[in-house]
Amino acid sequence: MKKMVEKESESTANSKESNLDNKDKSSKVSKDDLVNDEESSNLNINSDFANEDKNVANDLDNKASNTDARLEQLEKEHETLKSQYVRIAADFDNFRKRQSRDNDDLKVQLISKALSSILPIVDNFERARQQLKPENEEAQTLHRSYQGLYKQLVDVLKQQGVAPMRVVGQTFDPNLHEAVLKEPNNEYKEDIVIEELQRGYNLEGKVLRHALVKVSMGPGPDLVSQDAPETDKVDEELNSDENSSEDK
């Protein structure tokens, strides 16, 4: 009986030891598995980090290349816009200058038209001044009043830049003069203005109205006829010399 009890206790002890050994072995196995899992996870993490670093580097390279391309494109666009701005600025400056010239020309045309309509009145004043010959005191008073009005009119024209032409004795110029008559003249050479029929005027250096003039044609036939007898005498002397030589 006693021996059976001892055997059972030994068997339970042995079973307990075997169970402990199995537990130790299983715990060791589980620990090894954990170590292996940690190492594998670490390797996976390291590989993930490496891949991520590569992806980040690739992304940075792509972004840098895209940034360079974008910068080059923006520089080209900047140069294009700059050249367009320069052209537009030049066109606008030319337009402004042309507009200013057109306005000045229009202003001159309007002033010229207005002043040209006044010039016939000035002509009538001058004709009346040449014809009027006041004899009594009343006529002289009227003449002085007339002269005052004429002076006011001339002063207004001067203020507007109008100046009369001086043409007598000048060479005929179609840009300034309009020849109405031509006649021989022994005092003036050909194409010299010998008389002013209607006064011409300038406006700021430009012709406002051409002067109507009479132009010289040079010496007339009377002067040529006076020289003719002398040439005839020379011919007669030459003929007489030839006849005398033939007689000898």
Number of C-alpha atoms within 10 A of each C-alpha: 6 6 8 9 10 11 12 11 12 12 12 12 12 12 12 12 12 12 12 12 12 12 12 12 12 12 12 12 12 12 12 12 12 12 12 12 12 12 12 12 12 12 12 12 12 12 12 12 12 12 12 12 12 12 12 12 12 12 12 12 12 12 12 12 12 12 12 12 12 12 12 12 12 12 12 12 12 12 12 12 12 12 12 12 12 12 12 12 12 12 12 12 12 12 12 12 12 12 12 12 12 12 12 12 12 12 12 15 13 12 15 20 12 11 17 14 11 13 19 12 13 16 13 11 17 14 11 13 14 9 9 12 11 13 8 8 9 10 13 14 12 12 17 13 12 14 15 12 13 16 12 11 16 16 13 11 18 13 9 14 13 21 19 16 17 12 21 15 16 12 16 21 13 10 9 19 24 19 19 12 13 17 13 16 18 14 11 16 17 19 18 23 24 24 15 20 14 16 18 22 22 18 19 12 10 13 19 22 21 18 25 20 24 23 29 25 19 17 16 13 12 11 11 10 10 10 11 11 11 11 11 11 11 11 12 12 12 11 11 12 11 11 11 9 8 8 6 5
